[in-house]
Amino acid sequence: MEPRLNPFTSPTAGKLIKHLSAAGNAVTASGVPVLTQELVKIRASQINGCAFCLDMHTKEAEATGETTQRLIMVGAWREATVFTDAERAALELAELGTRIADGTGIPDDVWQNAAKYYDEEQLLGLVGLIALINAFNRMNVLLQIPGGDYKVGQFA
């Protein structure tokens, strides 16, 4: 697959990516554990079919110490025994936030479950993270940016 446009050489895309990445700094500062952030990014990227982000965040999670078993199980987190209750709450929020167009919104019980494990700043961090990864996914899918060649730390 060939990309429709190259966002890495475009001044406009460069500005978009710069500002989206800057917003990601707020997520990092929110206190949501780094591995939880990567799990959320992976799950949203699976749902959205974004090969580029899936490749990137799987490799970044591995480099941060995530296990192969847990990475393999992200798509089936409900049936997997390898995730904490806090991670499950974040993954459920990510799924529903990514599938918001399905019309179910975020039920109160899902939000309340997440609030058992994350304080207000972390919840806002998760909301921001879900919004940002969905924005990146959509940009990459629209432009047909392929996955498979990402190197850990490539955009650091």
Backbone as JSON, one array per atom type, in Angstrom:
{
  "sequence": "MEPRLNPFTSPTAGKLIKHLSAAGNAVTASGVPVLTQELVKIRASQINGCAFCLDMHTKEAEATGETTQRLIMVGAWREATVFTDAERAALELAELGTRIADGTGIPDDVWQNAAKYYDEEQLLGLVGLIALINAFNRMNVLLQIPGGDYKVGQFA",
  "N": [[0.84, -1.17, 0.0], [0.54, 2.18, -0.83], [1.1, 5.38, 0.59], [-1.35, 7.99, 0.44], [-0.71, 10.66, 0.66], [2.27, 12.24, 1.89], [2.65, 12.7, 5.13], [4.89, 13.34, 6.56], [6.5, 15.06, 5.23], [5.07, 17.28, 4.72], [4.33, 20.67, 5.36], [1.87, 21.52, 6.49], [0.79, 19.15, 7.61], [2.86, 18.69, 9.36], [2.52, 20.78, 11.21], [0.0, 20.1, 12.26], [0.6, 17.59, 13.43], [2.55, 18.36, 15.26], [1.06, 19.96, 17.06], [-0.9, 18.15, 17.96], [0.78, 16.31, 19.17], [1.87, 17.92, 21.16], [-0.37, 18.3, 22.76], [-0.52, 15.75, 23.7], [1.41, 15.78, 25.67], [0.13, 16.75, 27.92], [-1.43, 14.58, 28.57], [0.53, 12.73, 29.28], [1.48, 13.96, 31.58], [-0.64, 13.62, 33.27], [-0.67, 11.47, 34.96], [-1.59, 8.95, 34.34], [-0.65, 5.61, 34.11], [2.17, 4.73, 32.08], [2.23, 2.27, 30.64], [-0.47, 1.64, 30.64], [-1.42, 3.73, 29.09], [-0.28, 3.01, 26.62], [-1.61, 0.56, 26.15], [-4.24, 1.48, 25.82], [-3.91, 3.04, 23.51], [-3.19, 1.06, 21.71], [-5.51, -0.55, 21.69], [-7.51, 1.22, 20.68], [-6.37, 1.71, 18.2], [-6.49, -0.84, 17.06], [-9.27, -1.15, 16.8], [-9.83, 0.93, 15.03], [-8.41, 0.15, 12.82], [-5.81, 1.04, 12.26], [-2.85, 0.58, 11.05], [-0.31, 1.77, 11.21], [-0.23, 3.19, 13.72], [-0.8, 1.05, 15.4], [1.42, -0.6, 15.03], [3.44, 1.18, 15.94], [2.71, 1.69, 18.68], [2.59, -0.82, 19.82], [5.27, -1.63, 19.61], [6.47, 0.41, 21.14], [5.31, -0.14, 23.62], [6.4, -2.69, 24.14], [9.08, -1.94, 24.39], [8.93, -0.55, 26.71], [8.58, -2.46, 28.55], [6.34, -4.09, 28.42], [4.68, -7.24, 28.18], [4.77, -9.89, 25.73], [2.63, -11.65, 25.83], [0.55, -10.14, 27.05], [0.27, -8.11, 25.14], [-0.63, -9.54, 22.93], [-3.12, -10.21, 23.87], [-4.66, -7.91, 24.04], [-6.79, -7.26, 22.25], [-8.71, -9.03, 23.11], [-9.35, -8.42, 25.72], [-11.45, -8.58, 27.58], [-11.85, -11.28, 28.04], [-9.44, -12.08, 28.95], [-7.06, -12.88, 31.48], [-4.93, -11.38, 32.23], [-4.88, -8.66, 32.71], [-5.11, -5.82, 34.87], [-7.75, -4.64, 37.07], [-7.94, -1.87, 36.87], [-6.69, -1.39, 34.4], [-8.5, -2.73, 32.76], [-10.74, -1.11, 33.09], [-9.83, 1.23, 31.86], [-9.43, 0.28, 29.25], [-12.04, -0.41, 28.53], [-13.27, 2.12, 28.58], [-11.79, 3.27, 26.54], [-12.58, 1.7, 24.33], [-15.36, 2.28, 24.13], [-15.25, 5.04, 23.84], [-13.92, 5.21, 21.43], [-15.69, 3.98, 19.74], [-17.81, 5.72, 19.62], [-19.59, 6.65, 17.71], [-21.37, 4.61, 17.43], [-23.53, 5.13, 18.94], [-23.99, 4.54, 21.61], [-22.75, 6.01, 23.5], [-21.07, 6.88, 26.56], [-21.8, 4.89, 29.05], [-23.02, 5.54, 32.38], [-22.22, 3.66, 34.32], [-19.86, 2.64, 33.28], [-18.21, 4.88, 33.28], [-18.19, 5.41, 36.05], [-16.94, 3.1, 36.97], [-14.36, 3.43, 35.87], [-13.68, 5.69, 37.34], [-13.24, 4.63, 39.82], [-10.64, 3.82, 39.8], [-9.05, 5.81, 38.75], [-8.1, 9.17, 39.33], [-9.54, 12.53, 39.04], [-7.82, 14.06, 37.37], [-6.41, 12.06, 36.05], [-8.54, 10.77, 34.77], [-9.3, 12.81, 33.01], [-6.94, 12.83, 31.59], [-7.1, 10.28, 30.38], [-9.4, 10.66, 28.78], [-8.44, 12.68, 27.06], [-6.33, 11.25, 25.89], [-7.69, 9.2, 24.53], [-9.15, 10.72, 22.7], [-7.01, 11.89, 21.27], [-5.54, 9.64, 20.2], [-7.46, 8.61, 18.54], [-7.71, 10.71, 16.73], [-5.13, 10.68, 15.54], [-5.24, 8.05, 14.49], [-7.31, 8.31, 12.61], [-6.26, 10.18, 10.83], [-4.04, 8.76, 9.83], [-5.29, 6.49, 8.7], [-6.96, 7.66, 6.77], [-5.0, 8.72, 5.1], [-3.72, 6.44, 4.34], [-1.38, 5.41, 5.64], [1.15, 3.13, 5.93], [1.86, 0.38, 8.19], [4.52, -1.24, 10.07], [7.19, -0.58, 9.74], [8.08, 0.95, 11.83], [10.37, 2.33, 14.16], [11.45, 2.07, 17.48], [11.17, 4.95, 19.44], [11.32, 6.64, 17.29], [10.06, 9.12, 16.8], [10.83, 10.66, 18.89]],
  "CA": [[0.0, 0.0, 0.0], [1.27, 3.44, -0.89], [0.37, 6.5, 1.21], [-1.97, 8.96, -0.48], [0.13, 11.85, 0.84], [3.31, 12.0, 2.89], [2.51, 13.7, 6.19], [6.19, 13.62, 7.18], [7.18, 16.1, 4.46], [4.11, 18.37, 4.52], [4.31, 21.69, 6.41], [0.57, 21.52, 7.15], [0.73, 17.96, 8.47], [3.84, 18.9, 10.43], [1.89, 21.63, 12.23], [-1.03, 19.29, 12.92], [1.25, 16.57, 14.27], [3.21, 19.08, 16.35], [0.07, 20.38, 18.05], [-1.47, 16.95, 18.57], [1.82, 15.76, 20.06], [1.96, 18.8, 22.33], [-1.51, 17.96, 23.61], [-0.16, 14.49, 24.34], [2.2, 16.05, 26.87], [-0.8, 16.86, 29.05], [-1.8, 13.21, 28.92], [1.68, 12.15, 29.97], [1.57, 14.59, 32.9], [-1.87, 13.37, 34.04], [-0.46, 10.41, 35.94], [-2.02, 7.64, 33.85], [0.56, 4.81, 33.89], [2.64, 4.68, 30.7], [1.79, 1.04, 29.98], [-1.92, 1.77, 30.42], [-1.57, 4.6, 27.92], [0.03, 2.23, 25.42], [-2.7, -0.39, 25.95], [-5.37, 2.24, 25.28], [-3.57, 3.4, 22.12], [-3.24, -0.18, 20.91], [-6.9, -0.99, 21.52], [-8.18, 2.14, 19.76], [-5.78, 1.49, 16.86], [-7.06, -2.09, 16.56], [-10.65, -0.89, 16.41], [-9.83, 1.82, 13.87], [-7.66, -0.44, 11.72], [-4.66, 1.89, 11.96], [-1.64, -0.26, 11.1], [0.85, 2.57, 11.61], [-0.26, 3.4, 15.17], [-0.74, -0.26, 16.05], [2.83, -0.97, 14.98], [4.19, 2.09, 16.81], [2.42, 1.58, 20.11], [2.99, -2.17, 20.24], [6.73, -1.61, 19.79], [6.78, 1.28, 22.28], [4.93, -0.87, 24.84], [7.43, -3.72, 24.35], [10.3, -1.27, 24.85], [8.68, -0.07, 28.07], [8.51, -3.61, 29.42], [5.11, -4.86, 28.27], [4.94, -8.62, 27.76], [4.15, -10.34, 24.48], [1.33, -12.25, 26.14], [-0.46, -9.09, 27.25], [0.05, -7.42, 23.86], [-1.46, -10.42, 22.1], [-4.45, -10.31, 24.46], [-5.37, -6.62, 24.11], [-8.06, -7.32, 21.52], [-9.64, -9.91, 23.83], [-9.1, -8.07, 27.12], [-12.56, -8.99, 28.45], [-11.71, -12.69, 28.36], [-8.06, -12.33, 29.37], [-6.82, -12.75, 32.93], [-3.62, -10.75, 32.42], [-5.01, -7.22, 32.92], [-5.64, -5.38, 36.17], [-9.07, -4.03, 36.99], [-7.75, -0.49, 36.4], [-6.44, -1.46, 32.95], [-9.77, -3.11, 32.14], [-11.59, 0.08, 33.08], [-9.3, 2.13, 30.83], [-9.69, -0.34, 27.94], [-13.48, -0.28, 28.25], [-13.49, 3.52, 28.26], [-11.19, 3.49, 25.21], [-13.44, 1.08, 23.32], [-16.61, 3.02, 23.96], [-14.89, 6.36, 23.32], [-13.54, 5.03, 20.03], [-16.91, 3.57, 19.01], [-18.84, 6.67, 20.02], [-20.57, 6.78, 16.63], [-22.35, 3.53, 17.54], [-24.7, 5.7, 19.6], [-24.18, 4.12, 23.0], [-22.12, 6.96, 24.41], [-20.33, 6.27, 27.67], [-22.76, 4.68, 30.14], [-22.57, 5.99, 33.7], [-21.53, 2.61, 35.07], [-18.51, 2.54, 32.72], [-17.48, 6.03, 33.81], [-18.01, 5.21, 37.49], [-15.93, 2.07, 37.14], [-13.05, 4.06, 35.63], [-13.43, 6.64, 38.43], [-12.76, 3.88, 40.99], [-9.2, 3.57, 39.66], [-8.35, 7.0, 38.27], [-8.61, 10.43, 39.87], [-10.07, 13.41, 38.0], [-6.78, 14.42, 36.4], [-6.14, 10.87, 35.24], [-9.69, 10.57, 33.89], [-9.16, 13.77, 31.92], [-5.84, 12.32, 30.77], [-7.62, 9.18, 29.55], [-10.28, 11.25, 27.76], [-7.57, 13.32, 26.08], [-5.6, 10.19, 25.18], [-8.62, 8.53, 23.6], [-9.41, 11.67, 21.61], [-5.79, 12.06, 20.46], [-5.2, 8.46, 19.41], [-8.46, 8.52, 17.48], [-7.33, 11.7, 15.71], [-3.98, 10.13, 14.81], [-5.71, 6.9, 13.72], [-8.1, 8.75, 11.47], [-5.35, 10.81, 9.88], [-3.24, 7.71, 9.19], [-6.15, 5.64, 7.87], [-7.35, 8.46, 5.6], [-3.84, 8.88, 4.22], [-3.21, 5.09, 4.07], [0.01, 5.3, 6.1], [1.33, 1.71, 6.27], [2.58, 0.02, 9.41], [5.51, -2.3, 9.95], [8.57, -0.09, 9.68], [8.34, 1.88, 12.93], [11.52, 2.07, 15.06], [11.2, 2.62, 18.81], [11.75, 6.28, 19.65], [11.48, 7.3, 15.99], [9.57, 10.5, 16.81], [11.18, 11.27, 20.18]],
  "C": [[0.89, 1.24, 0.0], [0.45, 4.53, -0.2], [-0.21, 7.42, 0.15], [-1.19, 10.27, -0.5], [1.17, 11.5, 1.88], [3.22, 13.07, 3.98], [3.85, 14.11, 6.82], [6.98, 14.68, 6.41], [6.29, 17.33, 4.26], [4.19, 19.38, 5.66], [2.98, 21.71, 7.18], [0.45, 20.33, 8.1], [1.71, 18.1, 9.63], [3.27, 19.74, 11.56], [0.82, 20.85, 13.0], [-0.41, 18.3, 13.9], [1.92, 17.23, 15.47], [2.21, 19.44, 17.45], [-0.62, 19.19, 18.72], [-0.48, 16.34, 19.56], [1.97, 16.61, 21.31], [0.81, 18.55, 23.29], [-1.25, 16.65, 24.34], [0.69, 14.67, 25.58], [1.32, 16.2, 28.1], [-1.25, 15.49, 29.52], [-0.69, 12.57, 29.73], [1.77, 12.68, 31.4], [0.38, 14.26, 33.8], [-1.71, 12.28, 35.08], [-1.02, 9.05, 35.53], [-0.75, 6.83, 33.57], [0.89, 4.67, 32.4], [2.15, 3.42, 29.99], [0.28, 1.05, 29.74], [-2.18, 2.65, 29.22], [-1.31, 3.82, 26.64], [-1.07, 1.21, 25.12], [-3.91, 0.3, 25.33], [-5.12, 2.6, 23.82], [-3.65, 2.18, 21.21], [-4.68, -0.58, 20.65], [-7.65, -0.08, 20.55], [-7.67, 1.92, 18.34], [-6.27, 0.19, 16.24], [-8.46, -1.83, 16.02], [-10.7, -0.07, 15.13], [-9.08, 1.27, 12.67], [-6.46, 0.4, 11.3], [-3.37, 1.09, 12.15], [-0.44, 0.53, 11.61], [0.89, 2.75, 13.13], [-0.19, 2.08, 15.93], [0.7, -0.74, 16.12], [3.63, -0.13, 15.98], [3.95, 1.78, 18.28], [2.68, 0.18, 20.66], [4.49, -2.2, 20.52], [7.13, -0.73, 20.96], [6.43, 0.58, 23.6], [5.95, -1.96, 25.15], [8.7, -3.1, 24.92], [10.16, -0.76, 26.28], [8.51, -1.23, 29.05], [7.24, -4.44, 29.33], [5.44, -6.25, 27.74], [4.21, -8.94, 26.45], [2.77, -10.9, 24.75], [0.25, -11.19, 26.3], [-0.74, -8.34, 25.95], [-0.85, -8.24, 22.95], [-2.91, -10.4, 22.57], [-5.25, -9.01, 24.47], [-6.72, -6.67, 23.42], [-9.12, -8.18, 22.19], [-9.55, -9.66, 25.33], [-10.22, -8.54, 28.05], [-12.41, -10.45, 28.91], [-10.33, -13.04, 28.9], [-7.9, -12.09, 30.87], [-5.57, -11.93, 33.24], [-3.68, -9.25, 32.67], [-5.57, -6.91, 34.29], [-7.03, -4.8, 35.97], [-8.98, -2.59, 36.49], [-7.5, -0.48, 34.89], [-7.71, -1.82, 32.2], [-10.71, -1.91, 32.04], [-11.13, 1.05, 32.0], [-9.57, 1.57, 29.43], [-11.17, -0.24, 27.56], [-13.82, 1.15, 27.85], [-12.95, 3.82, 26.86], [-12.07, 2.9, 24.11], [-14.69, 1.9, 23.07], [-16.35, 4.42, 23.42], [-14.5, 6.3, 21.85], [-14.76, 4.7, 19.18], [-18.08, 4.5, 19.3], [-19.93, 6.83, 18.96], [-21.62, 5.67, 16.66], [-23.6, 3.98, 18.3], [-24.92, 5.3, 21.04], [-23.61, 5.14, 23.98], [-21.28, 6.23, 25.44], [-21.32, 6.1, 28.82], [-22.16, 5.09, 31.49], [-21.8, 4.92, 34.45], [-20.09, 2.42, 34.56], [-17.65, 3.68, 33.27], [-17.19, 5.84, 35.3], [-16.98, 4.12, 37.78], [-14.53, 2.64, 36.93], [-12.69, 5.0, 36.8], [-13.01, 5.94, 39.73], [-11.24, 3.76, 40.98], [-8.39, 4.8, 39.28], [-8.96, 8.25, 38.89], [-9.05, 11.33, 38.72], [-9.03, 13.78, 36.95], [-6.45, 13.24, 35.49], [-7.31, 10.57, 34.3], [-9.64, 11.55, 32.72], [-8.0, 13.38, 31.0], [-6.3, 11.21, 29.86], [-8.53, 9.71, 28.44], [-9.45, 11.91, 26.66], [-6.82, 12.3, 25.25], [-6.48, 9.51, 24.14], [-8.93, 9.45, 22.42], [-8.19, 11.79, 20.69], [-5.47, 10.83, 19.61], [-6.21, 8.26, 18.29], [-8.17, 9.53, 16.38], [-6.16, 11.2, 14.88], [-4.41, 8.95, 13.94], [-6.44, 7.36, 12.46], [-7.22, 9.4, 10.41], [-4.58, 9.73, 9.11], [-4.08, 6.81, 8.28], [-6.58, 6.4, 6.61], [-6.22, 8.58, 4.59], [-3.22, 7.54, 3.81], [-1.73, 4.96, 4.43], [0.23, 3.85, 6.56], [2.07, 1.53, 7.6], [3.62, -1.04, 9.11], [6.95, -1.85, 9.98], [8.96, 0.82, 10.85], [9.55, 1.4, 13.77], [11.24, 2.76, 16.39], [11.92, 3.96, 18.96], [11.87, 7.1, 18.38], [11.07, 8.77, 16.02], [9.93, 11.22, 18.11], [12.04, 12.51, 19.98]]
}
